[in-house]
Each structure stands twice: as C-alpha cells, then as structure tokens.
C-alpha cells in the first residue's frame, strides 16, 4: 500500500477491485481546506477513463505487473496468439483486451505482455512498426488549395444523380 500522494503517471493501482493505469495526478490544496489528490485513471479491463479525488491520507494498493517478452503469432478473428520467447509457451488475448493495438500486430512482432496474478492484462507495442501501404484512393488534381490531392470519392462529380 502506498499513500495517494505517491501515485505517479504510468503506475498501475488496484482501486474498487479493478486495475487502473494512472494517467495524470495533481496534488491540490485549496485555501483553508484539506489537501487532496486528483487522479485521472484508465481501467485496464474496460478501457474507460475516470477521475477520482483521493484524500491525502488515503492508501492505494499498487499492483505489480510481470512483464514478459512475447512474439505475436497469428489471430483467428476473435483471439490473438502470442508465444513466450523464453519457454515457447503460448497464450491468447481477446480482441477487446487489445483494442487498437490489433491494427499494428504483424507476425513475428516482439511485444511486451503485462501479466497480473497470471492473467494477461495489456500489451506494450514497440515504438515503431514497419508496415506497407497496400491500397490507397487515387488523388484528384485541383481539388485542394495545396498541392496535396484529395481522394476522388470526395469530389462532386462522383455524387451526380444522387438526390
């Protein structure tokens, strides 16, 4: 247990029987009132952001996460499969748990998976991912003030005949 004044951004805490990642912390002392800590936190299970006001004397349970380097293997549409690079053990994470990270997963990508009490909680992607653009809309000359072309789907000529 740590004091609420010791919370820092990036820390994972257990609050209301859920795990939260601390997004921002502000210690406030308004006038003649007691000081408090205003914390903005993201629920690791649902992804929702909440704000909570802790008293300066409140204690918060800090969650210790185990970080394991894993390699992304494949997905079956609903689950994404990863292999531990140390012992070749496989585990899967649901699409809901991964969220937007699914857009950046490519086979053989090394990621860090965070576990809490043996359950995978989140995935930390590398700083950069090399990807190839497969398809893009063709541009239309003269549809922009700058020299950047706009996609043809947005031109007026493609919408003729529609009321």
Backbone as CSV, one residue per row, in Angstrom:
resi,resn,N_x,N_y,N_z,CA_x,CA_y,CA_z,C_x,C_y,C_z
1,UNK,0.842,-1.184,0.000,0.000,0.000,0.000,0.886,1.246,0.000
2,UNK,0.477,2.205,-0.836,1.194,3.469,-0.899,0.212,4.596,-0.613
3,UNK,0.737,5.722,-0.206,-0.092,6.897,0.024,-0.551,7.450,-1.327
4,UNK,-1.716,8.048,-1.361,-2.224,8.599,-2.624,-1.314,9.700,-3.161
5,UNK,-0.549,10.357,-2.279,0.367,11.408,-2.719,1.584,10.832,-3.431
6,UNK,1.806,9.508,-3.342,2.943,8.870,-4.003,2.589,8.302,-5.376
7,UNK,1.336,8.429,-5.797,0.943,7.941,-7.123,1.615,8.779,-8.197
8,UNK,2.041,8.098,-9.275,2.698,8.753,-10.396,2.095,8.247,-11.705
9,UNK,2.117,9.064,-12.776,1.606,8.601,-14.074,2.356,7.349,-14.537
10,UNK,1.600,6.398,-15.107,2.173,5.137,-15.576,2.084,4.018,-14.551
11,UNK,1.852,4.361,-13.301,1.733,3.375,-12.234,0.409,2.620,-12.385
12,UNK,0.384,1.346,-12.004,-0.848,0.561,-12.036,-1.286,0.333,-10.596
13,UNK,-2.540,0.699,-10.292,-3.073,0.564,-8.936,-4.357,-0.258,-8.952
14,UNK,-4.650,-0.861,-7.812,-5.899,-1.602,-7.648,-6.862,-0.683,-6.905
15,UNK,-8.004,-0.391,-7.548,-8.986,0.537,-6.992,-10.370,-0.013,-7.289
16,UNK,-11.219,-0.145,-6.278,-12.566,-0.717,-6.421,-12.526,-2.095,-7.079
17,UNK,-11.574,-2.920,-6.681,-11.395,-4.292,-7.178,-11.124,-4.377,-8.680
18,UNK,-10.638,-3.306,-9.283,-10.227,-3.295,-10.682,-8.834,-2.710,-10.777
19,UNK,-8.147,-3.026,-11.866,-6.824,-2.459,-12.098,-6.947,-1.204,-12.944
20,UNK,-6.223,-0.171,-12.540,-6.232,1.114,-13.243,-4.812,1.562,-13.502
21,UNK,-4.587,2.112,-14.684,-3.315,2.728,-15.015,-3.474,4.228,-14.760
22,UNK,-2.578,4.793,-13.957,-2.665,6.212,-13.606,-2.215,7.028,-14.807
23,UNK,-3.089,7.915,-15.259,-2.833,8.746,-16.432,-2.216,10.085,-16.010
24,UNK,-2.826,10.741,-15.020,-2.278,12.002,-14.509,-2.649,12.155,-13.041
25,UNK,-1.802,12.884,-12.316,-2.001,13.108,-10.881,-1.742,14.575,-10.589
26,UNK,-2.640,15.198,-9.823,-2.448,16.593,-9.414,-2.751,16.698,-7.926
27,UNK,-1.794,17.221,-7.163,-1.988,17.424,-5.723,-2.483,18.838,-5.530
28,UNK,-3.623,18.992,-4.877,-4.240,20.313,-4.718,-4.469,20.614,-3.229
29,UNK,-4.263,21.876,-2.877,-4.528,22.351,-1.525,-5.327,23.644,-1.658
30,UNK,-6.660,23.539,-1.720,-7.482,24.733,-1.937,-7.708,25.542,-0.649
31,UNK,-7.156,26.751,-0.584,-7.400,27.683,0.519,-7.233,27.069,1.888
32,UNK,-8.303,27.134,2.692,-8.230,26.624,4.057,-8.783,25.194,4.175
33,UNK,-8.964,24.504,3.066,-9.459,23.131,3.088,-8.287,22.155,3.115
34,UNK,-8.597,20.887,3.385,-7.558,19.855,3.392,-7.097,19.557,1.965
35,UNK,-5.847,19.177,1.841,-5.289,18.847,0.535,-5.859,17.530,0.016
36,UNK,-5.872,17.381,-1.302,-6.344,16.138,-1.914,-5.551,15.874,-3.188
37,UNK,-5.681,14.656,-3.681,-5.008,14.248,-4.914,-6.077,13.943,-5.948
38,UNK,-6.038,14.661,-7.069,-6.970,14.439,-8.175,-6.256,13.537,-9.178
39,UNK,-6.776,12.322,-9.369,-6.123,11.362,-10.259,-7.043,11.012,-11.421
40,UNK,-6.459,10.976,-12.620,-7.165,10.530,-13.811,-6.590,9.158,-14.132
41,UNK,-7.473,8.140,-14.226,-7.016,6.760,-14.378,-7.808,6.044,-15.463
42,UNK,-7.136,5.061,-16.125,-7.779,4.248,-17.153,-7.954,2.834,-16.620
43,UNK,-9.194,2.331,-16.706,-9.489,0.964,-16.300,-8.850,0.022,-17.312
44,UNK,-7.999,-0.900,-16.845,-7.295,-1.792,-17.768,-8.215,-2.840,-18.380
45,UNK,-9.325,-3.147,-17.715,-10.242,-4.150,-18.251,-11.173,-3.550,-19.299
46,UNK,-11.803,-2.430,-18.986,-12.797,-1.853,-19.897,-12.236,-0.726,-20.770
47,UNK,-11.124,-0.117,-20.369,-10.538,0.974,-21.139,-11.144,2.333,-20.862
48,UNK,-12.100,2.424,-19.928,-12.741,3.708,-19.631,-11.849,4.561,-18.734
49,UNK,-11.946,5.883,-18.932,-11.181,6.835,-18.119,-12.078,7.352,-17.009
50,UNK,-11.531,7.421,-15.803,-12.271,8.003,-14.685,-11.384,9.013,-13.984
51,UNK,-12.019,9.906,-13.258,-11.297,10.825,-12.382,-11.779,10.553,-10.970
52,UNK,-10.824,10.523,-10.030,-11.192,10.284,-8.642,-10.390,11.218,-7.753
53,UNK,-11.044,11.705,-6.701,-10.406,12.597,-5.742,-10.070,11.788,-4.496
54,UNK,-8.771,11.632,-4.238,-8.296,10.922,-3.051,-7.926,11.940,-1.980
55,UNK,-8.225,11.606,-0.737,-7.752,12.417,0.376,-6.244,12.196,0.497
56,UNK,-5.518,13.140,1.064,-4.066,12.998,1.209,-3.699,11.810,2.094
57,UNK,-4.596,11.418,2.990,-4.319,10.310,3.904,-4.715,8.948,3.327
58,UNK,-5.438,8.910,2.200,-5.881,7.642,1.620,-4.705,6.780,1.195
59,UNK,-4.891,5.474,1.335,-3.889,4.499,0.887,-4.427,3.802,-0.356
60,UNK,-3.531,3.493,-1.310,-3.887,2.848,-2.559,-2.991,1.630,-2.715
61,UNK,-3.570,0.526,-3.186,-2.779,-0.680,-3.400,-2.120,-0.611,-4.770
62,UNK,-0.796,-0.677,-4.773,-0.052,-0.661,-6.027,0.024,-2.080,-6.574
63,UNK,-0.350,-2.253,-7.833,-0.327,-3.574,-8.461,1.030,-3.769,-9.125
64,UNK,1.620,-4.919,-8.888,2.892,-5.256,-9.505,2.606,-6.159,-10.701
65,UNK,2.967,-5.691,-11.888,2.734,-6.448,-13.111,4.027,-7.127,-13.549
66,UNK,3.905,-8.354,-14.008,5.037,-9.077,-14.577,5.056,-8.805,-16.071
67,UNK,6.203,-8.399,-16.578,6.331,-8.081,-17.996,7.101,-9.215,-18.680
68,UNK,6.505,-9.805,-19.706,7.110,-10.934,-20.410,7.231,-10.577,-21.886
69,UNK,8.438,-10.815,-22.455,8.607,-10.569,-23.886,8.008,-11.740,-24.649
70,UNK,7.120,-11.410,-25.586,6.446,-12.435,-26.367,6.474,-12.052,-27.841
71,UNK,6.213,-13.045,-28.674,6.178,-12.848,-30.120,4.761,-13.108,-30.603
72,UNK,4.231,-12.153,-31.401,2.890,-12.324,-31.955,2.946,-13.378,-33.051
73,UNK,2.016,-14.350,-33.003,1.990,-15.431,-33.983,0.905,-15.235,-35.034
74,UNK,-0.369,-15.252,-34.599,-1.490,-15.170,-35.546,-2.762,-14.839,-34.781
75,UNK,-3.859,-14.620,-35.532,-5.168,-14.412,-34.902,-6.201,-15.261,-35.627
76,UNK,-7.285,-15.567,-34.902,-8.375,-16.341,-35.500,-9.645,-15.500,-35.623
77,UNK,-9.485,-14.174,-35.603,-10.629,-13.278,-35.712,-11.084,-12.750,-34.368
78,UNK,-11.085,-13.576,-33.348,-11.527,-13.176,-32.018,-10.368,-13.110,-31.027
79,UNK,-9.424,-14.060,-31.120,-8.289,-14.123,-30.200,-6.982,-13.931,-30.962
80,UNK,-6.012,-13.346,-30.274,-4.681,-13.119,-30.826,-3.702,-13.959,-30.019
81,UNK,-2.863,-14.717,-30.713,-1.996,-15.692,-30.067,-0.551,-15.200,-30.022
82,UNK,0.062,-15.356,-28.832,1.422,-14.916,-28.578,2.230,-16.075,-28.003
83,UNK,3.558,-16.059,-28.263,4.439,-17.099,-27.750,5.518,-16.448,-26.888
84,UNK,5.719,-17.005,-25.686,6.786,-16.562,-24.795,8.116,-16.923,-25.450
85,UNK,9.000,-15.944,-25.629,10.266,-16.208,-26.317,11.251,-16.989,-25.449
86,UNK,11.014,-17.060,-24.145,11.929,-17.783,-23.257,11.608,-19.277,-23.194
87,UNK,10.316,-19.619,-23.020,9.970,-21.040,-22.838,9.009,-21.580,-23.905
88,UNK,8.712,-20.790,-24.936,7.859,-21.185,-26.076,6.421,-21.526,-25.678
89,UNK,5.980,-21.055,-24.525,4.607,-21.265,-24.080,3.701,-20.266,-24.806
90,UNK,2.530,-20.730,-25.224,1.618,-19.847,-25.955,0.478,-19.379,-25.069
91,UNK,0.019,-18.160,-25.329,-1.136,-17.601,-24.640,-1.926,-16.776,-25.655
92,UNK,-3.199,-16.556,-25.368,-4.006,-15.744,-26.275,-4.663,-14.604,-25.514
93,UNK,-4.896,-13.504,-26.232,-5.577,-12.336,-25.686,-6.745,-12.018,-26.598
94,UNK,-7.838,-11.563,-26.002,-9.031,-11.262,-26.792,-8.877,-9.934,-27.530
95,UNK,-9.655,-9.788,-28.579,-9.656,-8.571,-29.390,-10.052,-7.363,-28.537
96,UNK,-11.002,-7.538,-27.608,-11.469,-6.447,-26.744,-10.356,-5.969,-25.826
97,UNK,-9.551,-6.889,-25.312,-8.467,-6.535,-24.402,-7.367,-5.757,-25.126
98,UNK,-7.089,-6.131,-26.368,-6.022,-5.485,-27.130,-6.425,-4.123,-27.687
99,UNK,-7.711,-3.950,-28.020,-8.189,-2.664,-28.537,-7.543,-2.286,-29.855
100,UNK,-7.041,-1.041,-29.956,-6.448,-0.530,-31.192,-5.103,-1.169,-31.522
101,UNK,-4.494,-1.838,-30.572,-3.190,-2.479,-30.817,-3.291,-3.538,-31.912
102,UNK,-4.493,-4.071,-32.150,-4.664,-5.105,-33.179,-4.304,-4.586,-34.577
103,UNK,-4.420,-3.274,-34.797,-4.100,-2.694,-36.103,-2.603,-2.717,-36.399
104,UNK,-1.779,-2.881,-35.367,-0.334,-2.804,-35.531,0.376,-4.132,-35.313
105,UNK,-0.379,-5.199,-35.109,0.233,-6.506,-34.888,0.520,-7.174,-36.228
106,UNK,1.778,-7.511,-36.439,2.185,-8.250,-37.629,2.938,-9.497,-37.156
107,UNK,2.860,-10.595,-37.891,3.515,-11.829,-37.453,5.002,-11.628,-37.144
108,UNK,5.462,-12.307,-36.101,6.828,-12.283,-35.593,7.216,-10.953,-34.944
109,UNK,6.228,-10.123,-34.606,6.499,-8.861,-33.905,6.727,-9.154,-32.427
110,UNK,7.805,-8.630,-31.867,8.119,-8.814,-30.451,7.406,-7.716,-29.653
111,UNK,6.618,-8.121,-28.658,5.886,-7.195,-27.802,6.117,-7.586,-26.347
112,UNK,5.772,-6.678,-25.443,5.826,-6.990,-24.020,4.390,-7.151,-23.535
113,UNK,4.087,-8.307,-22.953,2.753,-8.573,-22.418,2.840,-8.469,-20.899
114,UNK,1.929,-7.678,-20.316,1.921,-7.490,-18.870,0.906,-8.422,-18.241
115,UNK,1.353,-9.160,-17.208,0.519,-10.124,-16.505,0.302,-9.655,-15.074
116,UNK,-0.907,-9.883,-14.566,-1.219,-9.636,-13.154,-1.827,-10.911,-12.598
117,UNK,-1.162,-11.497,-11.617,-1.589,-12.755,-10.999,-1.825,-13.834,-12.056
118,UNK,-0.941,-13.913,-13.039,-1.006,-14.948,-14.062,-1.942,-14.667,-15.225
119,UNK,-2.702,-13.561,-15.160,-3.633,-13.216,-16.238,-3.049,-12.100,-17.089
120,UNK,-3.059,-12.258,-18.431,-2.563,-11.166,-19.271,-3.495,-9.958,-19.184
121,UNK,-2.905,-8.764,-19.027,-3.699,-7.548,-18.848,-3.585,-6.581,-20.030
122,UNK,-2.363,-6.435,-20.552,-2.180,-5.476,-21.651,-0.936,-5.824,-22.450
123,UNK,-0.822,-5.172,-23.604,0.313,-5.381,-24.497,0.983,-4.037,-24.737
124,UNK,2.302,-4.028,-24.623,3.063,-2.826,-24.923,3.745,-3.034,-26.267
125,UNK,3.332,-2.241,-27.242,3.884,-2.346,-28.595,5.247,-1.677,-28.654
126,UNK,6.095,-2.071,-29.621,7.360,-1.363,-29.797,7.103,0.071,-30.271
127,UNK,8.122,0.925,-30.157,7.963,2.342,-30.520,7.621,2.516,-31.998
128,UNK,8.164,1.645,-32.862,7.865,1.732,-34.290,7.531,0.351,-34.838
129,UNK,6.684,0.342,-35.860,6.317,-0.893,-36.557,6.412,-0.594,-38.043
130,UNK,7.175,-1.422,-38.787,7.293,-1.245,-40.236,6.118,-1.920,-40.924
131,UNK,5.337,-1.118,-41.661,4.175,-1.640,-42.370,4.210,-1.136,-43.806
132,UNK,3.488,-1.804,-44.694,3.440,-1.431,-46.094,2.031,-0.982,-46.445
133,UNK,1.914,0.137,-47.185,0.620,0.607,-47.654,0.242,-0.267,-48.842
134,UNK,-0.895,-0.959,-48.742,-1.326,-1.886,-49.780,-2.233,-1.199,-50.784
135,UNK,-3.133,-0.347,-50.305,-4.089,0.289,-51.202,-4.393,1.687,-50.696
136,UNK,-4.592,2.620,-51.643,-4.984,3.976,-51.298,-5.881,4.521,-52.399
137,UNK,-6.709,5.476,-52.067,-7.602,6.093,-53.048,-6.780,6.925,-54.033
138,UNK,-7.133,6.914,-55.322,-6.410,7.766,-56.279,-6.739,9.235,-56.018
139,UNK,-5.755,10.091,-56.228,-5.945,11.515,-55.981,-6.596,12.211,-57.154
140,UNK,-7.147,13.411,-56.921,-7.774,14.195,-57.973,-7.100,15.556,-58.002
141,UNK,-6.509,15.912,-59.107,-5.777,17.160,-59.228,-6.747,18.352,-59.203
142,UNK,-6.352,19.407,-58.494,-7.137,20.632,-58.463,-8.251,20.639,-57.424
143,UNK,-8.355,19.624,-56.605,-9.416,19.569,-55.607,-8.950,20.078,-54.247
144,UNK,-7.812,20.757,-54.231,-7.275,21.219,-52.963,-6.540,22.536,-53.175
145,UNK,-6.433,23.337,-52.129,-5.711,24.601,-52.201,-4.216,24.328,-52.304
146,UNK,-3.731,23.346,-51.551,-2.310,23.000,-51.600,-2.076,21.977,-52.710
147,UNK,-0.835,21.514,-52.811,-0.528,20.537,-53.851,-0.866,19.109,-53.419
148,UNK,-1.473,18.929,-52.269,-1.908,17.608,-51.812,-3.233,17.291,-52.496
149,UNK,-3.337,16.109,-53.089,-4.570,15.759,-53.801,-5.551,15.079,-52.856
150,UNK,-6.830,15.292,-53.122,-7.884,14.680,-52.317,-8.352,13.392,-52.993
151,UNK,-8.899,12.462,-52.224,-9.439,11.239,-52.841,-10.619,11.569,-53.754
152,UNK,-10.796,10.803,-54.839,-11.873,11.067,-55.794,-13.244,10.831,-55.191
153,UNK,-13.333,10.022,-54.175,-14.642,9.739,-53.587,-15.270,10.999,-53.000
154,UNK,-14.469,12.011,-52.768,-14.993,13.231,-52.163,-15.321,14.306,-53.184
155,UNK,-15.104,14.066,-54.468,-15.383,15.080,-55.486,-16.875,15.144,-55.782
156,UNK,-17.323,16.258,-56.290,-18.739,16.443,-56.612,-19.172,15.572,-57.778
157,UNK,-18.260,15.331,-58.725,-18.615,14.569,-59.925,-19.009,13.126,-59.586
158,UNK,-18.492,12.591,-58.505,-18.813,11.204,-58.179,-20.187,11.088,-57.495
159,UNK,-20.788,12.219,-57.140,-22.079,12.196,-56.447,-23.230,12.642,-57.334
160,UNK,-23.021,12.779,-58.641,-24.086,13.217,-59.555,-25.169,12.161,-59.635
161,UNK,-26.382,12.613,-59.767,-27.508,11.703,-59.940,-28.080,11.212,-58.607
162,UNK,-27.466,11.596,-57.495,-27.982,11.192,-56.193,-28.677,12.386,-55.581
163,UNK,-29.920,12.239,-55.173,-30.692,13.352,-54.589,-30.426,13.457,-53.127
